[in-house]
């Protein structure tokens, strides 16, 4: 009975290891995807920064030109709207990148937790495997230390000694 319980516990521990490994693999893939998304967002942010700079320069030029009445008020307003749009686009991209980076951090924490769970399960699995080894019946012949020189048999089962004959081996 104890052997069956130990084997069931070992099987459960091995299943826990398998589950933790699957979780770690899935989370690692999520981290890779998130890191790629952060790299893409960084590239988009750099392009948006260039666009903000360009629209800022255009707006400065247009503000001088509108004062000289070289352009219409409508052209100036279009440049102003383009600048505001570029600023908003940059802010959205930065916010998106930060959110992705935060998710990457969470996924990294999950991977670390899964790795620790795997280590813990391995330790538990080894302990349970050892327990299964102790539960197997082992028989040994021991020489009795009495003057008669009897031999007796000691069987150990689940850390309990079974005494046979007239000798006790602990």
C-alpha positions as CSV (number, residue, x, y, z in Angstrom):
1,X,0.0,0.0,0.0
2,X,2.8,2.4,0.9
3,X,4.6,1.6,-2.3
4,X,1.4,2.4,-4.3
5,X,1.0,5.7,-2.5
6,X,4.7,6.6,-3.1
7,X,4.4,5.6,-6.8
8,X,1.2,7.7,-7.1
9,X,3.0,10.7,-5.5
10,X,6.0,10.2,-7.8
11,X,3.6,10.1,-10.8
12,X,2.0,13.3,-9.6
13,X,5.3,15.0,-9.2
14,X,6.4,14.0,-12.7
15,X,3.2,15.4,-14.1
16,X,3.8,18.7,-12.2
17,X,7.2,18.9,-13.8
18,X,5.8,18.3,-17.2
19,X,3.1,21.0,-16.7
20,X,5.6,23.5,-15.4
21,X,7.9,22.8,-18.4
22,X,5.0,23.4,-20.8
23,X,4.1,26.7,-19.0
24,X,7.7,27.8,-19.2
25,X,7.9,27.0,-22.9
26,X,4.7,28.9,-23.7
27,X,5.8,31.9,-21.6
28,X,9.3,31.9,-23.3
29,X,7.5,32.1,-26.7
30,X,5.4,35.0,-25.4
31,X,8.6,36.8,-24.2
32,X,10.2,36.4,-27.7
33,X,7.1,37.7,-29.3
34,X,6.9,40.7,-26.9
35,X,10.6,41.5,-27.4
36,X,10.0,41.5,-31.2
37,X,7.0,43.8,-30.7
38,X,9.1,46.2,-28.5
39,X,11.7,46.3,-31.2
40,X,9.1,47.1,-33.8
41,X,7.5,49.7,-31.6
42,X,11.0,51.3,-31.1
43,X,11.5,51.6,-34.8
44,X,8.0,53.1,-35.2
45,X,8.8,55.6,-32.5
46,X,12.0,56.7,-34.2
47,X,10.0,57.2,-37.4
48,X,7.3,59.2,-35.5
49,X,10.0,61.3,-33.9
50,X,11.3,62.2,-37.3
51,X,7.8,63.1,-38.4
52,X,7.3,65.3,-35.3
53,X,10.6,67.1,-36.1
54,X,9.5,67.6,-39.7
55,X,6.0,68.9,-38.8
56,X,7.6,71.2,-36.2
57,X,9.9,72.7,-38.8
58,X,7.0,73.1,-41.2
59,X,4.9,74.8,-38.6
60,X,7.7,77.2,-37.8
61,X,8.0,78.1,-41.4
62,X,4.3,78.4,-41.9
63,X,3.9,80.7,-38.9
64,X,6.4,83.1,-40.5
65,X,4.7,82.8,-43.9
66,X,1.2,83.3,-42.6
67,X,2.4,86.6,-40.9
68,X,3.7,87.8,-44.3
69,X,0.4,86.7,-45.9
70,X,2.5,84.4,-48.2
71,X,0.2,81.5,-47.4
72,X,-3.4,81.2,-46.4
73,X,-4.7,80.7,-42.9
74,X,-6.0,77.3,-44.0
75,X,-2.5,76.2,-45.0
76,X,-1.2,77.2,-41.6
77,X,-4.0,75.4,-39.8
78,X,-3.3,72.3,-41.9
79,X,0.4,72.4,-40.8
80,X,-0.8,72.9,-37.1
81,X,-3.1,69.9,-37.4
82,X,-0.3,67.8,-38.9
83,X,2.0,68.7,-36.0
84,X,-0.6,67.9,-33.4
85,X,-1.4,64.6,-35.2
86,X,2.4,63.7,-35.3
87,X,2.6,64.5,-31.5
88,X,-0.4,62.3,-30.7
89,X,0.9,59.5,-32.9
90,X,4.3,59.6,-31.1
91,X,2.6,59.5,-27.7
92,X,0.4,56.5,-28.7
93,X,3.5,54.6,-29.9
94,X,5.4,55.3,-26.7
95,X,2.4,54.2,-24.6
96,X,2.0,51.0,-26.7
97,X,5.7,50.2,-26.4
98,X,5.7,50.8,-22.6
99,X,2.7,48.4,-22.3
100,X,4.4,45.7,-24.3
101,X,7.5,46.1,-22.3
102,X,5.5,45.7,-19.1
103,X,3.9,42.6,-20.5
104,X,7.4,41.3,-21.3
105,X,8.4,41.9,-17.7
106,X,5.4,40.0,-16.5
107,X,6.1,37.1,-18.8
108,X,9.7,37.1,-17.6
109,X,8.5,36.9,-14.0
110,X,6.2,34.0,-15.0
111,X,9.1,32.2,-16.6
112,X,11.2,32.6,-13.5
113,X,8.3,31.3,-11.4
114,X,7.9,28.3,-13.7
115,X,11.6,27.6,-13.5
116,X,11.5,27.7,-9.7
117,X,8.4,25.4,-9.8
118,X,10.3,23.0,-12.0
119,X,13.2,23.0,-9.6
120,X,10.9,22.4,-6.7
121,X,9.1,19.6,-8.5
122,X,12.4,18.0,-9.4
123,X,13.4,18.0,-5.7
124,X,10.0,16.6,-4.7
125,X,10.2,14.1,-7.5
126,X,13.6,12.9,-6.3
127,X,12.4,12.6,-2.7
128,X,9.4,10.6,-3.9
129,X,11.6,8.4,-6.1
130,X,13.8,7.8,-3.1
131,X,10.7,7.0,-1.0
132,X,9.6,4.5,-3.6
133,X,13.0,2.8,-3.4
134,X,12.6,2.5,0.4
135,X,9.2,1.0,0.0
136,X,10.5,-2.0,-2.0
137,X,10.9,-5.1,0.0
138,X,14.6,-5.8,0.6
139,X,15.7,-8.9,2.5
140,X,19.1,-9.4,4.1
141,X,20.7,-12.1,6.1
142,X,22.3,-11.0,9.3
143,X,24.4,-13.0,11.7
144,X,23.0,-12.9,15.2
145,X,25.5,-11.7,17.8
146,X,24.4,-14.3,20.3
147,X,26.7,-17.1,21.3
148,X,24.6,-19.5,19.3
149,X,25.5,-17.8,16.0
150,X,22.0,-17.9,14.6
151,X,21.2,-16.2,11.3
152,X,18.1,-14.4,11.0
153,X,16.3,-12.6,8.2
154,X,15.4,-9.0,8.3
155,X,13.0,-7.5,5.8
156,X,12.4,-3.8,5.6
157,X,9.3,-2.4,4.2
158,X,8.5,1.3,4.3
159,X,11.0,2.0,7.0
160,X,9.6,-0.7,9.4
161,X,11.6,-3.7,10.5
162,X,10.0,-7.1,10.3
163,X,11.5,-9.5,12.8
164,X,12.0,-13.1,12.0
165,X,13.6,-15.8,14.1
166,X,15.0,-14.7,17.4
167,X,17.1,-11.7,16.3
168,X,16.2,-8.1,15.8
169,X,18.2,-5.9,13.5
170,X,17.5,-2.2,13.5
